[in-house]
Amino acid sequence: MSARKIRVVINNGAGKSSVHFLEPGADGGSLLVLDASAVRRGCVLLSEEGGLAPDEVVLSRSGDDLRVSFGGASLPQLAIQNFYRGDNLLGGLDQDGAYYGYVDGSAPRSSRAVH
């Protein structure tokens, strides 16, 4: 697995966004913890190289929290607390320029993840 930076772009509304950077490693790297209230308007994962959705994204659920791992890491690099308590969005950008959603199979129908 190569350690490529991943941008976590959060839509803050009114055309503004905030960006966090993750540097995944074999051990998972550091953990970025966000609250669902911060991503309610949408959160997009983009690889630093190419600007598309990162390869090998693994989603898991822990209670109401969404955990995200990259590149086969055994530990998550991103945790979104209370993600499954609302209609929150997590997505990525494909090669055709379309956004698509990441969906955790254990998510209730009222929760969605979009990338």
VMD Tcl script that draws the C-alpha trace (Angstrom):
set ca {
  {0.00 0.00 0.00}
  {1.34 3.39 -0.87}
  {0.91 6.21 1.60}
  {-0.92 8.88 -0.36}
  {-2.57 11.85 1.24}
  {-6.34 11.91 1.30}
  {-8.35 15.11 1.47}
  {-11.51 15.15 3.56}
  {-13.53 18.05 2.15}
  {-16.47 19.18 4.25}
  {-19.23 21.34 2.76}
  {-19.94 24.10 5.30}
  {-22.71 25.68 3.22}
  {-22.83 29.04 1.45}
  {-20.16 27.87 -1.00}
  {-17.57 27.36 1.73}
  {-15.71 24.21 2.66}
  {-13.06 23.07 5.09}
  {-10.34 20.55 4.29}
  {-8.54 18.02 6.49}
  {-5.65 15.88 5.30}
  {-5.07 12.24 6.17}
  {-1.86 10.31 5.60}
  {-2.79 6.64 5.75}
  {-0.14 4.17 6.77}
  {0.05 0.41 7.20}
  {-0.93 0.79 10.87}
  {-3.78 3.14 10.00}
  {-1.95 6.42 10.57}
  {-3.50 9.08 12.74}
  {-7.24 9.15 13.43}
  {-9.32 12.16 12.41}
  {-12.51 12.35 14.50}
  {-15.41 14.49 13.28}
  {-18.91 14.90 14.65}
  {-21.80 14.28 12.27}
  {-22.97 17.86 12.78}
  {-19.82 18.96 10.92}
  {-20.59 16.84 7.85}
  {-24.37 17.23 7.65}
  {-24.12 19.12 4.34}
  {-21.76 16.57 2.87}
  {-18.25 15.24 3.14}
  {-16.17 14.10 0.16}
  {-13.04 11.92 0.18}
  {-10.47 12.73 -2.51}
  {-7.00 11.34 -3.09}
  {-4.33 14.00 -3.28}
  {-3.04 12.34 -6.44}
  {-5.57 12.86 -9.22}
  {-8.34 14.36 -7.08}
  {-10.60 11.32 -7.39}
  {-12.05 9.10 -4.68}
  {-9.33 7.06 -2.98}
  {-8.93 3.37 -3.80}
  {-9.66 0.72 -1.19}
  {-12.07 2.55 1.09}
  {-13.47 0.32 3.83}
  {-16.47 1.46 5.88}
  {-17.56 -0.04 9.16}
  {-20.11 0.81 11.78}
  {-19.46 1.06 15.51}
  {-22.68 1.96 17.30}
  {-23.84 5.21 15.68}
  {-20.33 6.03 14.42}
  {-18.94 5.52 10.92}
  {-15.32 4.35 10.70}
  {-13.32 4.67 7.48}
  {-10.09 2.87 6.60}
  {-7.98 3.23 3.46}
  {-5.69 0.96 1.50}
  {-6.16 -2.18 3.56}
  {-5.14 -0.60 6.88}
  {-6.33 -2.54 9.90}
  {-7.26 0.60 11.87}
  {-9.55 3.44 10.77}
  {-8.14 6.82 9.79}
  {-11.47 8.65 9.91}
  {-14.31 8.39 12.43}
  {-17.55 10.34 12.11}
  {-19.34 10.27 15.45}
  {-23.13 9.96 15.40}
  {-23.14 9.49 11.61}
  {-26.05 7.02 11.77}
  {-28.26 9.31 13.86}
  {-29.17 11.47 10.90}
  {-29.20 11.82 7.14}
  {-25.47 12.37 6.68}
  {-23.45 12.28 3.48}
  {-20.05 10.79 2.66}
  {-18.90 10.48 -0.92}
  {-16.18 10.52 -3.55}
  {-15.59 11.60 -7.15}
  {-15.26 9.05 -9.95}
  {-13.30 9.35 -13.21}
  {-16.39 10.58 -15.07}
  {-16.64 13.58 -12.75}
  {-19.74 12.25 -10.98}
  {-20.09 12.08 -7.21}
  {-21.23 8.78 -5.76}
  {-21.99 7.52 -2.27}
  {-20.23 5.10 -0.02}
  {-22.84 2.95 1.69}
  {-22.22 0.79 4.73}
  {-24.30 -2.34 4.38}
  {-25.39 -2.18 8.02}
  {-26.74 1.36 7.68}
  {-30.46 1.85 8.17}
  {-32.29 3.05 5.07}
  {-32.67 6.54 6.54}
  {-28.88 7.02 6.61}
  {-26.89 7.40 3.44}
  {-23.30 7.91 2.48}
  {-22.47 9.72 -0.77}
  {-19.10 10.17 -2.46}
}
mol new
graphics top color blue
foreach p $ca { graphics top sphere $p radius 0.5 }
foreach p [lrange $ca 0 end-1] q [lrange $ca 1 end] { graphics top cylinder $p $q radius 0.2 }
display resetview
